Amino acid sequence: MSATPSLTTAPPEGARSIDELLAGARARLSRLGPHETYRAVGRGAVLVDIRPAAQRAEHGEIPGAIVIERNVLEWRLDPRSEARLSFARYDLEVIVTCQEGYTSSLAAAALQDLGLLRATDLDGGFKAWQAAGLPTLH
């Protein structure tokens, strides 16, 4: 019978916690608040909602946001991907949103890693957008 690994064992060398990953991602982003995001979309930025269908159904959606669930985001927005969307390009101003603004930070940093250097996220996510009184669909 094998022993269950201890939860108190030291992490492998080089391993980072999720808090460290999130801080590193956010250090690279110029995060936008809800009203800044609204204005950016008005001037042509693309707002991408990465939340799963169940979350969108429960909480609502932002009119005009393009839904690209998190599990396929990089494939849809990488200009070199065969699965890319027609508007994917390196100079795309893309703002990623999730429910509360955590997963979107990691996703926006991943897009920057692909070369979409204008990628950022909505600080506070859909929840902040809704709290700001901006338009939603339900």
ZADO-1210 file (C-alpha; in nm, 4 decimals, padded with zeros to 6 digits):
<atoms>
<atom x="00.0000" y="00.0000" z="00.0000" code="MET" pos="1"/>
<atom x="00.1441" y="00.3381" z="-00.0953" code="SER" pos="2"/>
<atom x="00.1561" y="00.6251" z="00.1455" code="ALA" pos="3"/>
<atom x="-00.0559" y="00.9320" z="00.0808" code="THR" pos="4"/>
<atom x="00.1627" y="01.2326" z="00.0009" code="PRO" pos="5"/>
<atom x="00.1829" y="01.4832" z="00.2818" code="SER" pos="6"/>
<atom x="00.0218" y="01.8198" z="00.2166" code="LEU" pos="7"/>
<atom x="00.2986" y="01.9809" z="00.4186" code="THR" pos="8"/>
<atom x="00.5848" y="01.8699" z="00.1950" code="THR" pos="9"/>
<atom x="00.7880" y="02.1483" z="00.0461" code="ALA" pos="10"/>
<atom x="00.7003" y="02.2489" z="-00.3097" code="PRO" pos="11"/>
<atom x="00.9447" y="02.1539" z="-00.5844" code="PRO" pos="12"/>
<atom x="01.2157" y="02.4055" z="-00.6613" code="GLU" pos="13"/>
<atom x="01.0856" y="02.6818" z="-00.8855" code="GLY" pos="14"/>
<atom x="00.7205" y="02.6143" z="-00.8075" code="ALA" pos="15"/>
<atom x="00.5126" y="02.9276" z="-00.7542" code="ARG" pos="16"/>
<atom x="00.1860" y="02.9606" z="-00.5683" code="SER" pos="17"/>
<atom x="-00.1295" y="03.0780" z="-00.7425" code="ILE" pos="18"/>
<atom x="-00.0971" y="03.4073" z="-00.5520" code="ASP" pos="19"/>
<atom x="00.2520" y="03.4539" z="-00.6974" code="GLU" pos="20"/>
<atom x="00.1316" y="03.3656" z="-01.0481" code="LEU" pos="21"/>
<atom x="-00.1558" y="03.6113" z="-01.0180" code="LEU" pos="22"/>
<atom x="00.0690" y="03.8903" z="-00.8876" code="ALA" pos="23"/>
<atom x="00.3135" y="03.8291" z="-01.1719" code="GLY" pos="24"/>
<atom x="00.0362" y="03.8400" z="-01.4307" code="ALA" pos="25"/>
<atom x="-00.1130" y="04.1585" z="-01.2898" code="ARG" pos="26"/>
<atom x="00.2278" y="04.3289" z="-01.2762" code="ALA" pos="27"/>
<atom x="00.2339" y="04.3024" z="-01.6575" code="ARG" pos="28"/>
<atom x="-00.1186" y="04.4323" z="-01.7178" code="LEU" pos="29"/>
<atom x="-00.2698" y="04.7788" z="-01.7331" code="SER" pos="30"/>
<atom x="-00.5989" y="04.6617" z="-01.5844" code="ARG" pos="31"/>
<atom x="-00.9111" y="04.8595" z="-01.6678" code="LEU" pos="32"/>
<atom x="-01.2038" y="04.9395" z="-01.4431" code="GLY" pos="33"/>
<atom x="-01.5618" y="04.8955" z="-01.5641" code="PRO" pos="34"/>
<atom x="-01.6073" y="05.2494" z="-01.7014" code="HIS" pos="35"/>
<atom x="-01.2633" y="05.2444" z="-01.8666" code="GLU" pos="36"/>
<atom x="-01.3566" y="04.9126" z="-02.0273" code="THR" pos="37"/>
<atom x="-01.6891" y="05.0541" z="-02.1479" code="TYR" pos="38"/>
<atom x="-01.5063" y="05.3474" z="-02.3127" code="ARG" pos="39"/>
<atom x="-01.2410" y="05.1170" z="-02.4628" code="ALA" pos="40"/>
<atom x="-01.5081" y="04.8975" z="-02.6206" code="VAL" pos="41"/>
<atom x="-01.6702" y="05.2124" z="-02.7570" code="GLY" pos="42"/>
<atom x="-01.3479" y="05.2970" z="-02.9384" code="ARG" pos="43"/>
<atom x="-01.3083" y="04.9462" z="-03.0821" code="GLY" pos="44"/>
<atom x="-01.1496" y="04.7233" z="-02.8172" code="ALA" pos="45"/>
<atom x="-01.2772" y="04.3666" z="-02.8054" code="VAL" pos="46"/>
<atom x="-01.4258" y="04.2513" z="-02.4758" code="LEU" pos="47"/>
<atom x="-01.3923" y="03.8749" z="-02.4320" code="VAL" pos="48"/>
<atom x="-01.5986" y="03.6904" z="-02.1718" code="ASP" pos="49"/>
<atom x="-01.4191" y="03.3701" z="-02.0703" code="ILE" pos="50"/>
<atom x="-01.6760" y="03.2500" z="-01.8159" code="ARG" pos="51"/>
<atom x="-01.8390" y="02.9104" z="-01.8617" code="PRO" pos="52"/>
<atom x="-02.1986" y="02.8952" z="-01.9885" code="ALA" pos="53"/>
<atom x="-02.3400" y="02.8107" z="-01.6452" code="ALA" pos="54"/>
<atom x="-02.1871" y="03.1234" z="-01.4931" code="GLN" pos="55"/>
<atom x="-02.3141" y="03.3449" z="-01.7750" code="ARG" pos="56"/>
<atom x="-02.6614" y="03.1931" z="-01.7391" code="ALA" pos="57"/>
<atom x="-02.6651" y="03.2493" z="-01.3632" code="GLU" pos="58"/>
<atom x="-02.5213" y="03.6007" z="-01.3477" code="HIS" pos="59"/>
<atom x="-02.5853" y="03.7545" z="-01.6901" code="GLY" pos="60"/>
<atom x="-02.3759" y="03.8814" z="-01.9774" code="GLU" pos="61"/>
<atom x="-02.2292" y="04.2037" z="-02.1096" code="ILE" pos="62"/>
<atom x="-02.3921" y="04.3120" z="-02.4374" code="PRO" pos="63"/>
<atom x="-02.1431" y="04.2957" z="-02.7234" code="GLY" pos="64"/>
<atom x="-01.8884" y="04.0829" z="-02.5362" code="ALA" pos="65"/>
<atom x="-01.7504" y="03.7962" z="-02.7392" code="ILE" pos="66"/>
<atom x="-01.7772" y="03.4651" z="-02.5580" code="VAL" pos="67"/>
<atom x="-01.4628" y="03.2549" z="-02.5782" code="ILE" pos="68"/>
<atom x="-01.4515" y="03.0110" z="-02.2914" code="GLU" pos="69"/>
<atom x="-01.1207" y="02.9910" z="-02.1095" code="ARG" pos="70"/>
<atom x="-01.0279" y="02.6435" z="-02.2316" code="ASN" pos="71"/>
<atom x="-00.9967" y="02.7604" z="-02.5953" code="VAL" pos="72"/>
<atom x="-00.8938" y="03.1255" z="-02.5541" code="LEU" pos="73"/>
<atom x="-00.5346" y="03.0996" z="-02.6742" code="GLU" pos="74"/>
<atom x="-00.6296" y="02.8917" z="-02.9802" code="TRP" pos="75"/>
<atom x="-00.8982" y="03.1421" z="-03.0845" code="ARG" pos="76"/>
<atom x="-00.6848" y="03.4550" z="-03.0434" code="LEU" pos="77"/>
<atom x="-00.3370" y="03.3391" z="-03.1482" code="ASP" pos="78"/>
<atom x="-00.2896" y="03.4880" z="-03.4964" code="PRO" pos="79"/>
<atom x="-00.0799" y="03.1798" z="-03.5874" code="ARG" pos="80"/>
<atom x="-00.3386" y="02.9247" z="-03.4801" code="SER" pos="81"/>
<atom x="-00.5408" y="02.7335" z="-03.7358" code="GLU" pos="82"/>
<atom x="-00.8351" y="02.7653" z="-03.4915" code="ALA" pos="83"/>
<atom x="-00.8086" y="03.1461" z="-03.4664" code="ARG" pos="84"/>
<atom x="-01.1055" y="03.3762" z="-03.5074" code="LEU" pos="85"/>
<atom x="-01.1078" y="03.6089" z="-03.8088" code="SER" pos="86"/>
<atom x="-01.0301" y="03.9205" z="-03.6013" code="PHE" pos="87"/>
<atom x="-00.7263" y="03.7731" z="-03.4195" code="ALA" pos="88"/>
<atom x="-00.4205" y="03.9905" z="-03.4770" code="ARG" pos="89"/>
<atom x="-00.1172" y="04.0995" z="-03.2771" code="TYR" pos="90"/>
<atom x="-00.2257" y="04.4630" z="-03.2397" code="ASP" pos="91"/>
<atom x="-00.5722" y="04.3678" z="-03.1139" code="LEU" pos="92"/>
<atom x="-00.6833" y="04.5587" z="-02.8064" code="GLU" pos="93"/>
<atom x="-00.8503" y="04.2808" z="-02.6108" code="VAL" pos="94"/>
<atom x="-00.9980" y="04.3060" z="-02.2625" code="ILE" pos="95"/>
<atom x="-01.0687" y="03.9765" z="-02.0905" code="VAL" pos="96"/>
<atom x="-01.3407" y="03.9389" z="-01.8292" code="THR" pos="97"/>
<atom x="-01.4378" y="03.6611" z="-01.5926" code="CYS" pos="98"/>
<atom x="-01.6722" y="03.6723" z="-01.2948" code="GLN" pos="99"/>
<atom x="-01.4517" y="03.8574" z="-01.0437" code="GLU" pos="100"/>
<atom x="-01.1269" y="03.9433" z="-01.2226" code="GLY" pos="101"/>
<atom x="-00.8906" y="03.6652" z="-01.1175" code="TYR" pos="102"/>
<atom x="-00.8927" y="03.4133" z="-01.4020" code="THR" pos="103"/>
<atom x="-00.9064" y="03.7011" z="-01.6504" code="SER" pos="104"/>
<atom x="-00.5709" y="03.8333" z="-01.5262" code="SER" pos="105"/>
<atom x="-00.4051" y="03.4969" z="-01.5867" code="LEU" pos="106"/>
<atom x="-00.5736" y="03.4700" z="-01.9273" code="ALA" pos="107"/>
<atom x="-00.4687" y="03.8202" z="-02.0369" code="ALA" pos="108"/>
<atom x="-00.1082" y="03.7461" z="-01.9386" code="ALA" pos="109"/>
<atom x="-00.1231" y="03.4262" z="-02.1465" code="ALA" pos="110"/>
<atom x="-00.2429" y="03.6323" z="-02.4445" code="LEU" pos="111"/>
<atom x="00.0497" y="03.8690" z="-02.3941" code="GLN" pos="112"/>
<atom x="00.2789" y="03.5642" z="-02.4002" code="ASP" pos="113"/>
<atom x="00.1352" y="03.4874" z="-02.7454" code="LEU" pos="114"/>
<atom x="00.2301" y="03.8371" z="-02.8627" code="GLY" pos="115"/>
<atom x="-00.1004" y="04.0199" z="-02.8104" code="LEU" pos="116"/>
<atom x="00.0734" y="04.2924" z="-02.6134" code="LEU" pos="117"/>
<atom x="-00.2394" y="04.5093" z="-02.5794" code="ARG" pos="118"/>
<atom x="-00.4252" y="04.2355" z="-02.3891" code="ALA" pos="119"/>
<atom x="-00.5501" y="04.3247" z="-02.0426" code="THR" pos="120"/>
<atom x="-00.8456" y="04.2472" z="-01.8197" code="ASP" pos="121"/>
<atom x="-01.1464" y="04.4008" z="-01.6502" code="LEU" pos="122"/>
<atom x="-01.0522" y="04.4699" z="-01.2883" code="ASP" pos="123"/>
<atom x="-01.3232" y="04.3094" z="-01.0761" code="GLY" pos="124"/>
<atom x="-01.4756" y="04.1232" z="-01.3710" code="GLY" pos="125"/>
<atom x="-01.8453" y="04.0980" z="-01.4527" code="PHE" pos="126"/>
<atom x="-01.9310" y="04.1594" z="-01.0881" code="LYS" pos="127"/>
<atom x="-01.7634" y="04.5037" z="-01.0968" code="ALA" pos="128"/>
<atom x="-01.9228" y="04.5834" z="-01.4344" code="TRP" pos="129"/>
<atom x="-02.2661" y="04.5050" z="-01.2935" code="GLN" pos="130"/>
<atom x="-02.2004" y="04.6975" z="-00.9692" code="ALA" pos="131"/>
<atom x="-02.1018" y="05.0016" z="-01.1800" code="ALA" pos="132"/>
<atom x="-02.4526" y="05.0000" z="-01.3304" code="GLY" pos="133"/>
<atom x="-02.3316" y="04.9261" z="-01.6824" code="LEU" pos="134"/>
<atom x="-02.5578" y="04.7364" z="-01.9268" code="PRO" pos="135"/>
<atom x="-02.6090" y="04.3637" z="-01.8784" code="THR" pos="136"/>
<atom x="-02.8288" y="04.0962" z="-02.0295" code="LEU" pos="137"/>
<atom x="-02.9946" y="03.8205" z="-01.8350" code="HIS" pos="138"/>
</atoms>
